[in-house]
Amino acid sequence: MRDLPGKTTVEVHDYADTKVPMLTRMHGKRLTAYKRIGFTNPVIGEIPPLPGTEMAVPAAEVRAWAKENGLDVSARGRLRPEIWDQYRVAHLA
């Protein structure tokens, strides 16, 4: 991302094949890196909920959805943030 005169915005298009667990993990790491370098606007997988539409979804439901969609999730414990992000994106439409 070059700093050029008159350049005020940067747009990132990042695609991930979420049916492949390794690629899903790599995508999650990239999302973390984007935040670390200062991106503040949403990127795919981090679309904020509309006001009044926050989802109160049990982890068990998200875990079942992830398994049905071929994502690598453990049987117990905390779900990775990228799994929650992908669930939110899939259920916004």
N, C-alpha and C positions, 0 to 999 in steps of 0.2 A: 504494500500500500504506500505509494509514493505521495509525498506532500507536494502538491502543485498549487500555484497561485489560482485562486478562484474555486478550488475544490473544497466543497463543504460537507459532502456526504460520501459514505462508502457503503456499498451493498454487497452482502455475501450470499452466494447461492451454494448451499452445501447439501448434497444428496447422500442418502444412506439406504442401503438395502437391508431393511430391518428383519428380513427372514434369515439372515446370516449372523449368528451370534457375535462372531469376531468383529464384523463390520459395525454392528450395533454398539459394541463396547468402544471401538475406535471413534465412532460418531459422538458418543458421550464425552470422550476425552477432548474432542475438538470443541464441543460446546463450552466446556470448562475453560479451554484456552481462549476462546472468543471473549468470555466474560473477563478473564484475567488481563487481556490487552485493552480492555475498555469499551467493548461494544455494549451499548445500553438498550438498543432497540431489539425487539423480539427477533429471534431466528427460528426457523422451523424446528419444532420440538419444544419451543419455549413460548408458545403463544399464550398470553395471559387470558384468563377467563373474562368474559364480559361482566360488568357489574351486575350483581344479583344472580349470576349463574354458576357460582363456585360449586364445584362438585364435592360432595361428601360421600366418597366411594370407599367401601371397605377394601383393605389391602388384599383380602382373599379373592375378591371379585377381579381386581386388577391382575393378580397372580394367575387366575384361571384364564383371563383374556390373553395374557402374555404367552402362556403355554399353548393355547389354541392357535396363536399366531406365530408359533415357532421361535419365540424369544427365550433365551436362556435365563431362567429364574430358579432360585433355590426353593426348596419346599417350605422353609421356615426363615424367619428373620426379616430384616428391613429390605424393602425393594430399592433398587438403585434409582436415582433421580431420573435417569434417561428412560426407564420403564414407565414411570409416572408421566413424564412428558409425552411419550409416544401414545399412551392411553388417552391423554387429554386431546392430543391432536386428532386421533382417530375418532373420538366421540364428539368433536365440535361440529362436524358436518351433519 
